Amino acid sequence: MSCQPTVLIQVASFAGALMVLIAYAGHQMGWMRSASPIHNILNAAGSGILGYIALRPFQLGFVVMECSWVLLSIWALWKHRRKHASSQKA
């Protein structure tokens, strides 16, 4: 069995990295706020893909970084939704 990544894994990792980079560049260039849902969705999805890929072969540093990134992005989405829901009630 070969240790070479399959084309599908390469495409998925490229897509994941691209999502994270789009979110980062969007924030740095002022195209999107870091608290915006699209920013956090891109971060969560991209990091989730990269974190999953980092499981085989297991790479502890990447797994910790990507899983933390996913959790922080989901937390930011939850915080945004909660804030938006409470402002609708007021």
KOLKEMI-577335 format. One line per field, with one value per residue: x, y, z of N, C-alpha, C in turn; residue number from 1; residue in three letters. Coordinates in steps of 0.1 Angstrom, whole numbers, plus 5000, padded with zeros to 4 digits. Layout:
<sites>
n_px (X:...)
n_py (Y:...)
n_pz (Z:...)
ca_px (X:...)
ca_py (Y:...)
ca_pz (Z:...)
c_px (X:...)
c_py (Y:...)
c_pz (Z:...)
k (NUM:...)
r (ALA:...)
</sites>
This chain:
<sites>
n_px (5008:5006:5020:5014:4994:4960:4945:4920:4922:4942:4928:4908:4922:4934:4911:4901:4922:4921:4896:4901:4921:4908:4889:4908:4922:4900:4892:4916:4918:4896:4872:4854:4841:4856:4838:4816:4792:4799:4826:4833:4821:4835:4861:4855:4846:4868:4889:4879:4880:4908:4916:4905:4919:4944:4944:4952:4981:4985:4990:4999:5003:4990:4964:4956:4958:4939:4915:4911:4907:4884:4866:4867:4857:4831:4822:4822:4803:4780:4779:4774:4749:4734:4735:4723:4697:4688:4687:4666:4644:4642)
n_py (4988:5022:5052:5076:5105:5104:5117:5128:5134:5153:5173:5179:5188:5211:5226:5230:5245:5267:5277:5286:5304:5323:5333:5345:5363:5379:5391:5405:5422:5437:5429:5413:5410:5397:5386:5379:5357:5343:5344:5328:5304:5297:5294:5273:5252:5248:5243:5221:5202:5201:5193:5167:5154:5155:5135:5111:5103:5104:5135:5153:5181:5194:5184:5193:5221:5225:5214:5230:5255:5250:5246:5272:5287:5277:5284:5312:5315:5306:5325:5348:5342:5339:5365:5379:5367:5376:5403:5405:5398:5420)
n_pz (5000:4992:5004:4993:4990:4979:4949:4955:4982:4981:4966:4984:5006:4995:4989:5016:5027:5010:5017:5044:5039:5022:5041:5059:5043:5034:5058:5065:5043:5046:5035:5048:5081:5111:5128:5112:5099:5075:5074:5096:5090:5067:5079:5098:5082:5064:5082:5094:5074:5069:5094:5096:5075:5086:5104:5093:5078:5114:5127:5152:5159:5138:5140:5165:5161:5139:5148:5171:5158:5144:5165:5178:5157:5154:5179:5177:5157:5171:5191:5176:5165:5188:5198:5177:5178:5203:5199:5182:5197:5214)
ca_px (5000:5014:5018:5011:4980:4952:4941:4908:4927:4949:4918:4901:4931:4935:4898:4901:4932:4916:4885:4907:4928:4898:4885:4918:4924:4888:4893:4927:4916:4884:4860:4845:4844:4859:4826:4806:4789:4806:4840:4834:4817:4847:4871:4851:4846:4882:4897:4874:4886:4922:4918:4902:4930:4956:4942:4958:4987:4982:4999:4993:5003:4979:4951:4953:4955:4927:4904:4909:4902:4870:4858:4866:4848:4818:4818:4819:4790:4770:4778:4768:4735:4727:4734:4713:4684:4684:4684:4653:4634:4641)
ca_py (5000:5034:5063:5088:5109:5103:5129:5133:5140:5165:5183:5183:5197:5224:5233:5234:5256:5278:5283:5293:5316:5333:5340:5353:5375:5387:5399:5414:5432:5445:5424:5407:5411:5384:5381:5376:5342:5337:5343:5317:5292:5293:5289:5260:5241:5246:5237:5207:5193:5199:5185:5153:5149:5154:5123:5099:5098:5112:5146:5159:5195:5199:5180:5203:5234:5226:5212:5243:5265:5246:5249:5286:5293:5274:5293:5326:5315:5305:5338:5357:5338:5342:5380:5383:5363:5384:5416:5404:5398:5433)
ca_pz (5000:4990:5014:4986:4991:4967:4943:4962:4995:4977:4962:4996:5014:4988:4992:5030:5028:5003:5025:5055:5033:5018:5053:5064:5034:5035:5070:5064:5033:5049:5028:5058:5095:5117:5135:5103:5098:5064:5078:5106:5082:5059:5088:5104:5071:5059:5092:5096:5063:5071:5106:5093:5067:5095:5112:5087:5091:5125:5129:5164:5158:5128:5145:5176:5155:5131:5157:5179:5148:5141:5177:5179:5146:5158:5191:5172:5150:5181:5198:5166:5164:5201:5199:5167:5183:5214:5194:5175:5207:5221)
c_px (5009:5010:5015:4996:4972:4949:4929:4913:4934:4939:4911:4909:4933:4922:4897:4910:4927:4905:4891:4914:4919:4893:4895:4921:4912:4888:4904:4925:4903:4871:4850:4850:4847:4847:4815:4804:4797:4820:4842:4830:4829:4858:4867:4852:4860:4890:4892:4879:4900:4925:4915:4913:4942:4955:4950:4968:4986:4993:4994:4992:4991:4966:4947:4949:4942:4915:4901:4903:4887:4861:4857:4857:4834:4813:4815:4806:4779:4768:4771:4753:4728:4725:4723:4699:4679:4680:4670:4642:4632:4633)
c_py (5012:5044:5076:5092:5107:5117:5136:5140:5153:5177:5188:5192:5210:5232:5238:5245:5268:5285:5292:5306:5327:5341:5349:5365:5384:5396:5409:5425:5441:5441:5418:5409:5397:5378:5377:5361:5336:5335:5330:5304:5287:5287:5275:5249:5238:5239:5223:5197:5191:5191:5170:5147:5147:5142:5111:5104:5108:5123:5155:5174:5201:5195:5190:5216:5235:5223:5224:5253:5262:5250:5264:5292:5289:5282:5307:5326:5314:5318:5348:5354:5341:5357:5385:5379:5372:5398:5416:5404:5411:5443)
c_pz (5000:5001:5007:4987:4978:4961:4950:4975:4991:4973:4975:5005:5008:4990:5006:5032:5022:5011:5037:5050:5028:5030:5059:5056:5034:5047:5069:5054:5035:5042:5037:5072:5101:5124:5125:5101:5086:5067:5087:5099:5074:5068:5094:5093:5067:5069:5095:5086:5066:5084:5104:5085:5076:5104:5106:5077:5102:5127:5140:5163:5149:5133:5156:5170:5148:5139:5166:5170:5146:5154:5180:5169:5149:5170:5186:5164:5160:5188:5189:5166:5176:5202:5189:5172:5194:5210:5187:5185:5214:5213)
k (1:2:3:4:5:6:7:8:9:10:11:12:13:14:15:16:17:18:19:20:21:22:23:24:25:26:27:28:29:30:31:32:33:34:35:36:37:38:39:40:41:42:43:44:45:46:47:48:49:50:51:52:53:54:55:56:57:58:59:60:61:62:63:64:65:66:67:68:69:70:71:72:73:74:75:76:77:78:79:80:81:82:83:84:85:86:87:88:89:90)
r (MET:SER:CYS:GLN:PRO:THR:VAL:LEU:ILE:GLN:VAL:ALA:SER:PHE:ALA:GLY:ALA:LEU:MET:VAL:LEU:ILE:ALA:TYR:ALA:GLY:HIS:GLN:MET:GLY:TRP:MET:ARG:SER:ALA:SER:PRO:ILE:HIS:ASN:ILE:LEU:ASN:ALA:ALA:GLY:SER:GLY:ILE:LEU:GLY:TYR:ILE:ALA:LEU:ARG:PRO:PHE:GLN:LEU:GLY:PHE:VAL:VAL:MET:GLU:CYS:SER:TRP:VAL:LEU:LEU:SER:ILE:TRP:ALA:LEU:TRP:LYS:HIS:ARG:ARG:LYS:HIS:ALA:SER:SER:GLN:LYS:ALA)
</sites>
